[in-house]
Amino acid sequence: MKLGYPCMNYTIGCKISTFKLQSFSEERLVDSITTNLNNLEKILLYNKENGFGFLRVSSDLIPFASHSIMNIDWSKKFKDHFEKIGDIIKENNFRISFHPGQFVLINSPKIDIFEATVRELEYHVKMLDLMNLDTTAKIQIHVGGVYGDMEAAKSRFIDRYHSLNQKIKNHLVIENDEKSFSLQDCLDIHSETNIPIIFDNLHHEVKNNGETLTEAMQLVQPTWTSKDGVPMVDYSSQQENSVAGKHCDTIDLTHFEGYLSEILNQFDVDIMFEIKDKELSALQALKLI
């Protein structure tokens, strides 16, 4: 079981940054990418020292990578730095994932949005290739929107998925969400695509079909094959006095202990902590385990 957190680290003051489109210049772009890659390297070394084996890397590593304004061959310019980071990842047997933003919509009825989605996914695959990572590194997305017709939305996702190139398919995974696509909806899509499912316990608490945590995990586990690696799961608990599905600011150790007691001796998973204070909560979880 590997534990991880997303994108940035408060303890060492490392974050991945971008800038506004109107501020774009080649000089600013190169400076941002250099800083971001240096910070990613520092975060990985922190994780090595503190026992974390899982990291969600920010999709903003290369600002505007899939945008038409991009005017340099960033993959060539930063090839050596990506290879160095990849070596750190492989030498320490780290697990890596990405989670592109909500504008990545495979099942959008608008073809231009789908085409932009493909460009964004190709960018993420290019980063994984530059780091020489295998298919256990994943790109996590939501199924998308319902657009007034759930069955049509699922069918459109399935059709579009089959049109993607194999490199994208090798890394792509979907997660259940708290508003539209339950675990069962994701399983329907899996049955037609074989795409692995990341199980999000908080989303499941808000939107489900009556499955217990154990039952849900039993359904998710077989969607992952040996080439995909150990199943990834997202963990959080509900933020008090807030909208249903909002991630907590800091870990509720009692809630997490209950979660662990149900899965620890039954399932082999890598846990991503989707909690606002990131490694600070993940350190508490690591200590509890």
N, C-alpha and C positions, 0 to 999 in steps of 0.2 A: 504494500500500500504506500503510494507516494502522495504527499500533501503539497498543495500549491496555492498560489494567489495570483491575481491578475495585474500585469502591466507595469506597475511602479512599486517603489519601496520607500516608505516614510523614514525608516530607521537610518538609512544612509543617504536620504535626500535625492534619490534618483527617480526621475520621471522621463517619460517619452513625450516630446513636445512637437507641436506643429505651429503654423502661422496662417494668417488670412491670405486668401488668394490675391488680394490687391497689393500685398507686400511681397509678392513672389519676385525673386531674382536668383540667378544661378549661385551667386555667392552665399545668399541666405540659405538656399537649399542645401548646398554642400556643408555649410556650418551645422545646420540642423541634423542632417544625416550623421555626420561625424560624432556630434554630441550624443545622439540617440544610440548609436552603436556602442560608443564607449560606456554609456549608462547601462545598456543591456548587459554588457560584459561584466560590469561591477555587480549588477543584480545576481547574475549567475554565480559569481564567486562568493557573494554573500550567502546564497542558497547552499552552496557546497559547504561552507563553514557552519551553517545552522541546521542542516539536516533536511532541507526541502528538496524533493526530487521532481517537482512538477511546476511549470511556469506557463502562464498564458502571456504570450508576447503581444505587445501593442500593435495594432494594425496601422498606427501612425508612424511606424519606424521610418518609412520613406514618405514624407509628405507629398501629396498629389501624384503618387506613383501611377495611378491609372487615369489621370486627368490629361486632357489634350495639351495642357500648358507645359507638361514635363518636356524639357528640352536637353537633357543630358542622358547618357547611357549609364544610369546609376548602378546597374548590375555589373558592368565592366569596371567602373571606377572603384567600387567598394567590394569587389570580388574577394580580395585577400582578407579583408576584415570579416566578411561573412564566413569564410572558410575557417578562420580562427575561432569565431564564436561557435560554429558547428563542431569543431574539435573539442571545445570545452564541454559542449552538450553531450557528445558521444563518449568522451573519456569518463564522464561522471554518471553516465546512464540516466541523464535527465529526460523527462517527458515534456514535450512542447506542444502547445496548441495556439491557435489564433481564434478570434471571435470578431469578424468584421461587423460593421455597424448595421443599423436597422434598414438602411437604404439598399442593402443587398437582398434582393427579392427575386428569387428564381421564378416564382409563380405570378409575377405582376402581369396583368392583362396588357400593359404597355410594352411593346417590343423594345423601345429605346432603353427602358429601365432594365429589362432583362439583358440587353447587350452591355450596358454599363456594369451590371452584376458580373457578367462573365469576365470582363476586363479586370474587375477588382479581384475575382477569384484567381485569375491567371497571375496577378501580381503576388498574391500570397503563395501560390505554388512556386513562383520563381524564387522567393526568399527561402523556402524550404529546400529547393534544389541547390541554391548557392551554399546552404549550410550542409548539404549532402545528408539530409535526414531521410529516414525511411517512412513507410506508410503508417507507422504508429504515431507519427506527428499529425495532428488533425486541425482542420479548419471548420469551426463550429458555426452553424447558422440556424436561424429560425425558419420554419416552413414558409412563412410570409403572411399575406393577408387572405381573408375569406372572400372579400369583394362581392358579398351578397349571395354567394353560392358555394357552400362548403365542399360539396362533391366535385364541382367543376374546378375549384381551387386546388384540391388534392390531385385531380387528374392532370391539371396543367403543370403542377410541380413534377409529377412523374414523367410526363412527356418531355419537359424541358431537361430534366435530369439525364434522361437517356441521350439527349443531344450534346451533352458536355463531353469534352475530351477526357481520355482515361486518366490523365495526370490529376485533373481536378477531382474526378470520382474517387481516386485512390485515397484522397485526404479528407473528403467532405463527410461531415456528420451533421445530424439535426438534433434539436432538443425540443422537448415538450414545453409549451408556454402556458401562461396563466390566463390568457384571454381567448385564444382561438383554437389552437391545436393541442388537444390532450395527448396523453401517452398513447391511447388507442388510435387516435388519428395518425400519429407518427408510425405506429405499428402497421397500419393500413398502407402507408407509403413504403415502409420497409419491405412489405410482402411483394411489392412490385419493382423494387429497386435494389434491395439488399443493403441499403445505406444504414450504417450503425446509428444508434440512438443514444444520446447523452441524456441521462435521467436527472432532472432538476426537482429536488424534493419540495422546495417552496412553491414552485409553479404547480406541482402536483397536489399540494395541499389546497390550493385555490381552485384548480380545475382538474377533475378526475372522473372516473366512472366507477368509483367505489373500491378501487384496488388499495390494499394496504401497502405499506412500504415494502414489505417482504414480497408480496405478490407482484408489485411493480418491478422490483429488481429481478425477479425470476423471469419476467417477460422481456426485460431489456437485455439481460446477459447474453442470450443466444444471438443477438443482432451483431455482436462483435466476434470476428474470427481471429485466427492467429496472426494474420497479416495486419490487423487493426490494433493488436496489442490488448492489454488489460483494459476493460471498460473504464471510460472517464465518467465521473458524475459531478454535478454542481451541487454544492451545499450552501444553504443559508437558512435563517429563520426569519419570521415576520418582525418588522420594525413596529414597536408598540405605537398605538394611536396614529396609525398611518394607513394609507390605502392598501387593500389586500394585495399581497405579492411584492411589496416593497422590501428590499433586503435590509437586514439589520445593520446598525452602525458598528456594532462590536459583537463578538460572539456571546451567545447564551450557552454557557458550558453545560447547564442542566439539559437543555434541548439537545445539544450535540452528544452528550453522553447517552441519552435515550436513542438517538439515531445510531450511534456506534453499537449499542447493545443489540440492535436488531440486525445489523449487517456484518459486524466484524468477523464472526466465525462462519458466515455463510457465503460471503461474496468477496472476490478479489477485485478491488477497484482502486483507481487513483482519484483523489478528491480535490476538486477546485473550490476554494472558499470564496464565494461571491459575497464578501462582507466588506463594508466601506473602509475599515481601517486595515485591510489587506494583511500584510505579514504580521502585524501586531496580534490579530486574532489567530492567525495560523500558528504563531508561536505558542499560544495558549493551548490550542488543539494538539499540537505536537507533544507538549508536556503532558497533557491528559492521557494521550495514547501510550 
